[in-house]
Amino acid sequence: MDRIKRLSQMLPEDIDAALITSVVNRQYYTGFESSAGALLVTREKAVLLLDSRYIEAGTKKVTDAEPVLMTDMAKQLNELFEELKVKTVGIESGYMTVESLFSLRKVLNATLLDDPRLNEIILHQRRIKSEDEMKEIRAAQAITDKAFLHMLEIIKPGLCEKDLQLELDYFMLKNGATGLAFETILAAGANGSMPHAVPSMNVIKEGDFVTMDFGAAHNGYCSDMTRTVAVGKISEEQEKVYNLVLNAQLAAIDAVKAGVPCNSIDAVARDMIYGAGYEGRFGHGLGHSLGLEIHENPRFSPLCSDLTEAGIVMSVEPGIYLDGQFGVRIEDIVMVTEDGCDVITKSEKKLITL
Ligand SMILES: [Mn+2]
């Protein structure tokens, strides 16, 4: 991995060192996951402070930074600042709490810059996924796809949303997930009109749509998918809305390729949905990037004009939500390529009636 080296090369001239304290960024740069620690990156050297719980495993695993037993973080960082002539330190403004910044400022003998530059450099570096990262995301999604097939056998009238959520989570963890990418959303019937409904004791009944938005994590990397399935006979409007969402999703996926503004991809699906009479019924963005975190930048949203790049992973997830009636969302994740995209999600998208 040369991620630390790239970071050190990208440090702005007036920043002598980057102080990386967040769990997710320490994992990204060192390949080692620990709940606590600090990574100091200068142009010459990288040091990873790890406490006694992690130092043995970290010493075996980390190759791009020098692992050092952390006994007194402030004292050790100050010694490093002196040795490496560090005067100004960039911090991850998107991750460090205000409280941590205030308390570190009291004890560290360097200027901690609270500007967003370092954060932006890190987030930008994390956008393009390496082959190793893609392997993890694909592994996570494969478990998620398998869980969907399992749920098709399980879902039936009489069970409640919570029963199904627990079954889904248990299946993913039992089948290789090292964690969940986020809290599973599972909504039936009228609850489906709330895009982020919390699973409840609401009982599944004939004529319901059941929307499941879920994802396994694999070695820290996330997957994300949503499917809406019908239980028994549904209305004509339900079927019409389902097919509209599906067609909007397929059209948006078709439009994805490197070098296009993210908001133009959002518009492909949004224009179809609004044009069919559902203006205002698709409130969220079409998609988001993901990786070590479930929501990363860029976004397929009317507000994001960033250009897509080959190697970013994006969700494509249009929906239509009719208050008090029902909702439909269909979501796949794709890896952007120069001339299109590679759909990582393999699950069926045509309307499934159970
Ligand atoms: Mn998503």
Residues whose N, C-alpha, C, O or C-beta is under 5 A from the ligand:
A	BS01	MN	D224 S315
